[in-house]
Amino acid sequence: MATLKKILEAARLIESSEPPAPPAPAAEDSDIDAIIRRAAEAESRATGSPPPMPAADDAAAPATPGVEEGLDFAEIFARQGVVDAGFPVERLIKLVDGLKALDPTTRRAAITAMDVADETWSMDQVLADADAKIAALRGHQRHLQGNADALVRANQARIAELESGRDARLADLRQQIAVLEAQIQDAVGATAADIARLQSESESNKAALARETQRLDAQVLSLEELAAQFRAPAK
């Protein structure tokens, strides 16, 4: 109970038995941080455990095309039109985190006492701010999903366009190949016919030469025999 009393005195929710300190300005984020720090230190001294360390920021994930990652929550809320609250839910988160060493019942009682004692804010306002920010985050999720779906559709359309262009180009190339193959066959056939014609001509010419040689040899022989009959013998 001594620890809870110190927490409530630090939050200025109950009167301290010690002489009153000079009046302080209205609580801001820095004041809330100071309250949480003093409460944590008081609880640490009472239990002998060190004060809680602030959680490290999550490592930024690599960017994904079509999805804007790592956008600050304040920027998301601004884009979604969330109105700034006098006592935003983030302050309540800090209070709860600062008092997490307490059991849930005592922690809830302490925060409820703060709500009752301080007329500048109410739990209803904080919860309304939480609801607005939850709706904003869901709206941002739908926006991201829409962007991702749009990117997928655009890429699918582009892929279909590329495949169509590829198929058309392949069809054109196959047609050109068919024409070239037909030309090759024509060239091969024409050349083969020319070669056969020339070879046949060579063979015919060779046969004609043989026949003509035989005829001429026969005539020479006939003339030689005739001449031998009338030529005087050689001396």
C-alpha positions as CSV (number, residue, x, y, z in Angstrom):
1,M,0.0,0.0,0.0
2,A,2.9,2.3,0.6
3,T,3.9,1.9,-3.0
4,L,0.4,2.7,-4.3
5,K,0.3,5.8,-2.0
6,K,3.5,7.0,-3.5
7,I,2.2,6.4,-7.0
8,L,-1.0,8.3,-6.3
9,E,0.9,11.1,-4.6
10,A,3.3,11.3,-7.6
11,A,0.3,11.6,-9.9
12,R,-1.2,14.3,-7.6
13,L,-4.4,12.2,-7.1
14,I,-4.2,12.3,-3.3
15,E,-2.9,14.9,-0.8
16,S,0.6,14.2,0.5
17,S,1.3,14.4,4.2
18,E,4.5,16.3,3.4
19,P,4.5,20.1,2.9
20,P,2.9,21.0,-0.4
21,A,5.2,21.7,-3.3
22,P,4.9,24.8,-5.5
23,P,2.1,24.5,-8.1
24,A,3.1,22.7,-11.3
25,P,1.7,23.4,-14.8
26,A,-1.0,21.2,-16.4
27,A,0.2,17.6,-17.2
28,E,1.7,17.2,-20.6
29,D,3.5,14.2,-22.2
30,S,6.7,15.1,-20.3
31,D,4.8,15.2,-17.0
32,I,3.2,11.8,-17.8
33,D,6.7,10.4,-18.5
34,A,8.0,11.8,-15.2
35,I,5.0,10.3,-13.3
36,I,5.7,6.9,-14.9
37,R,9.4,7.1,-14.2
38,R,8.9,8.1,-10.5
39,A,6.3,5.3,-10.1
40,A,8.6,2.7,-11.7
41,E,11.5,3.9,-9.5
42,A,9.3,3.7,-6.4
43,E,8.2,0.2,-7.3
44,S,11.8,-0.8,-8.1
45,R,13.0,0.4,-4.7
46,A,10.1,-1.6,-3.1
47,T,10.7,-4.8,-4.9
48,G,14.4,-4.6,-5.6
49,S,13.9,-5.0,-9.4
50,P,15.4,-2.6,-12.0
51,P,13.0,-0.2,-13.8
52,P,11.6,-1.4,-17.1
53,M,13.7,-0.7,-20.1
54,P,12.1,0.9,-23.1
55,A,11.3,-1.5,-25.9
56,A,13.5,-1.2,-29.0
57,D,11.9,-0.2,-32.2
58,D,11.2,-3.0,-34.5
59,A,13.7,-3.2,-37.4
60,A,12.2,-1.8,-40.5
61,A,11.1,-4.5,-42.9
62,P,12.3,-4.2,-46.5
63,A,10.0,-2.2,-48.7
64,T,7.5,-4.0,-50.8
65,P,6.4,-2.5,-54.1
66,G,2.8,-1.2,-53.9
67,V,2.8,-1.1,-50.0
68,E,4.1,1.8,-48.0
69,E,5.7,0.3,-45.0
70,G,6.9,1.8,-41.8
71,L,4.6,4.9,-41.9
72,D,4.5,6.7,-38.6
73,F,1.2,6.1,-36.7
74,A,0.7,9.9,-36.4
75,E,1.0,10.2,-40.1
76,I,-1.6,7.4,-40.6
77,F,-4.0,9.1,-38.2
78,A,-3.5,12.4,-39.9
79,R,-4.2,10.9,-43.3
80,Q,-7.3,9.2,-42.0
81,G,-8.6,12.4,-40.5
82,V,-8.4,11.5,-36.8
83,V,-8.8,14.7,-34.6
84,D,-6.2,15.3,-31.9
85,A,-7.5,14.3,-28.5
86,G,-6.9,16.3,-25.3
87,F,-5.7,13.2,-23.6
88,P,-4.8,10.7,-26.3
89,V,-4.9,7.0,-25.8
90,E,-1.1,6.9,-26.1
91,R,-0.8,8.6,-22.7
92,L,-3.0,5.9,-21.2
93,I,-0.7,3.3,-22.8
94,K,2.3,5.0,-21.2
95,L,0.5,5.0,-17.8
96,V,-0.4,1.3,-18.1
97,D,3.2,0.5,-19.2
98,G,4.6,2.5,-16.3
99,L,2.4,0.7,-13.8
100,K,2.8,-2.8,-15.2
101,A,4.7,-3.8,-12.1
102,L,1.4,-3.6,-10.2
103,D,-1.2,-6.3,-10.4
104,P,-4.1,-5.7,-12.8
105,T,-6.6,-4.8,-10.1
106,T,-4.4,-2.3,-8.4
107,R,-3.3,-0.8,-11.7
108,R,-6.9,-0.4,-12.9
109,A,-7.8,1.2,-9.5
110,A,-4.9,3.7,-9.7
111,I,-5.8,4.8,-13.3
112,T,-9.5,5.0,-12.4
113,A,-8.6,7.2,-9.4
114,M,-6.6,9.5,-11.8
115,D,-9.7,9.7,-14.0
116,V,-11.9,10.7,-11.1
117,A,-9.4,13.2,-9.6
118,D,-8.5,15.0,-12.8
119,E,-11.3,16.8,-14.6
120,T,-9.2,17.7,-17.6
121,W,-9.7,14.3,-19.1
122,S,-12.0,11.3,-18.8
123,M,-11.7,7.6,-19.6
124,D,-14.6,8.0,-22.1
125,Q,-12.6,10.5,-24.1
126,V,-9.6,8.2,-24.1
127,L,-11.7,5.2,-25.2
128,A,-13.3,7.3,-28.0
129,D,-9.8,8.3,-29.1
130,A,-8.8,4.6,-29.1
131,D,-11.9,3.7,-31.2
132,A,-11.1,6.5,-33.7
133,K,-7.5,5.3,-34.0
134,I,-8.5,1.7,-34.4
135,A,-10.9,2.6,-37.2
136,A,-8.2,4.7,-38.8
137,L,-5.7,1.8,-38.7
138,R,-8.3,-0.5,-40.2
139,G,-9.0,2.1,-42.9
140,H,-5.3,2.3,-43.6
141,Q,-5.1,-1.5,-43.8
142,R,-7.9,-1.4,-46.4
143,H,-6.0,1.3,-48.3
144,L,-2.9,-0.8,-48.3
145,Q,-4.8,-3.9,-49.4
146,G,-6.4,-1.9,-52.2
147,N,-2.9,-0.7,-53.3
148,A,-1.5,-4.2,-53.2
149,D,-4.5,-5.6,-55.1
150,A,-4.2,-2.8,-57.7
151,L,-0.5,-3.6,-58.2
152,V,-1.3,-7.3,-58.6
153,R,-3.9,-6.5,-61.2
154,A,-1.6,-4.1,-63.0
155,N,1.2,-6.7,-63.1
156,Q,-1.2,-9.4,-64.2
157,A,-2.3,-7.2,-67.1
158,R,1.3,-6.4,-68.0
159,I,2.2,-10.1,-67.8
160,A,-0.7,-10.9,-70.1
161,E,0.4,-8.1,-72.5
162,L,4.0,-9.4,-72.5
163,E,2.9,-13.0,-73.1
164,S,0.6,-11.9,-75.9
165,G,3.5,-10.0,-77.5
166,R,5.8,-13.0,-77.1
167,D,3.2,-15.3,-78.7
168,A,2.7,-13.0,-81.6
169,R,6.4,-12.6,-82.1
170,L,7.0,-16.4,-82.0
171,A,4.2,-17.0,-84.5
172,D,5.8,-14.4,-86.8
173,L,9.2,-16.1,-86.4
174,R,7.7,-19.5,-87.0
175,Q,6.1,-18.2,-90.2
176,Q,9.4,-16.8,-91.3
177,I,11.1,-20.1,-90.5
178,A,8.6,-21.9,-92.5
179,V,9.1,-19.6,-95.5
180,L,12.9,-20.0,-95.2
181,E,12.6,-23.8,-94.9
182,A,10.5,-23.8,-98.1
183,Q,13.1,-21.6,-99.8
184,I,15.8,-24.0,-98.6
185,Q,13.9,-27.0,-100.1
186,D,13.4,-25.1,-103.4
187,A,17.1,-24.3,-103.5
188,V,18.1,-27.8,-102.7
189,G,15.7,-29.2,-105.4
190,A,16.7,-26.7,-108.0
191,T,20.4,-27.4,-107.4
192,A,19.9,-31.2,-107.5
193,A,18.0,-30.9,-110.8
194,D,20.8,-28.7,-112.3
195,I,23.4,-31.2,-111.1
196,A,21.5,-34.1,-112.5
197,R,21.1,-32.3,-115.9
198,L,24.8,-31.5,-116.1
199,Q,25.8,-35.0,-115.1
200,S,23.5,-36.4,-117.7
201,E,24.9,-34.0,-120.3
202,S,28.4,-35.0,-119.4
203,E,27.6,-38.7,-119.8
204,S,25.8,-38.1,-123.1
205,N,28.7,-36.2,-124.4
206,K,31.1,-38.9,-123.4
207,A,28.9,-41.5,-125.1
208,A,28.7,-39.4,-128.2
209,L,32.5,-39.0,-128.2
210,A,33.0,-42.7,-128.0
211,R,30.6,-43.3,-130.9
212,E,32.2,-40.6,-133.1
213,T,35.7,-41.9,-132.3
214,Q,34.6,-45.4,-133.3
215,R,33.1,-44.1,-136.6
216,L,36.2,-42.1,-137.4
217,D,38.5,-45.0,-136.6
218,A,36.5,-47.2,-138.9
219,Q,36.7,-44.6,-141.7
220,V,40.4,-44.2,-141.2
221,L,40.9,-47.9,-141.3
222,S,38.9,-48.2,-144.6
223,L,40.8,-45.4,-146.2
224,E,44.1,-46.8,-145.1
225,E,43.2,-50.2,-146.6
226,L,42.1,-48.6,-149.9
227,A,45.3,-46.6,-150.1
228,A,47.4,-49.6,-149.4
229,Q,46.0,-51.3,-152.5
230,F,47.2,-48.6,-154.9
231,R,50.3,-47.3,-153.2
232,A,53.7,-48.6,-154.5
233,P,55.6,-50.7,-152.0
234,A,58.2,-48.9,-150.1
235,K,61.8,-49.4,-151.4
